[in-house]
Amino acid sequence: MAVPKGKQSKRRTNNRFAQYKASAPQLMECPHCHKQKVAHKVCGNCGYYDGKEVVAQEENKS
């Protein structure tokens, strides 16, 4: 079995653990209200996902 020849530095270890932060979330346009939303999530503005209303939104009473 292979054995490391030297100690791995803290910087190298921490860089490996930090790789999940490298990319921003994918944004797309909601087909219902045409606002930007995160891909594969319910739209926070209108509550629609995949052409169906998933979350009922309350109307502003002002």
N, C-alpha and C positions, 0 to 999 in steps of 0.2 A: 504494500500500500504506500502511496506517495506521502511524503512528510515535507512540510514547508521548511525551506532552508533558513528562513529568518523571521523575526517578529514583524507582523503587519502593523504599520503605524496607525495612530488614532485618526489621522486625517484620511487615510485610505479606507479605513473601516467606516467612518462617518459618511464619506462620499458614497459608498455603496448603499448605505441605508437611506440616503437623501435622494436617490434617483427617482422615486415616485413623484417628487415635486417638480420634475423637469418640464411637464407640459401643462398648458392651460386647458380647462374644460372645453369640449367641442360645442360651439354655439351654432344654432340653425334658426331659420325663420319658422315661426308657428304658421301652419297652413290656414288656421282659422282666423287669428287676429293679426297676423303678420308682424309680431314683435319677436325679438330675439329670445331664445330659450335654450336650456341645456339639452343636448341630444338624448333621446330615450328617457325623458322625464315628462311629467305632466306640466303643461304651461301654467306658470304662476299668475298670469294675467287673466286668462279666460277659463282655465280649468279643463281644457280639452287635451286628449291624447289619442292618437291614431284615428282621428275623425269622430270620436265619441266623447261626450261630456262625462268626465270621471268625477270631478269635484264641482259641486254647485257653488257658484260665486254669489255673494250677497250684493245687491244693488246699493249704490250710494244714495242716501236719503237727503243729501244736502242740495 
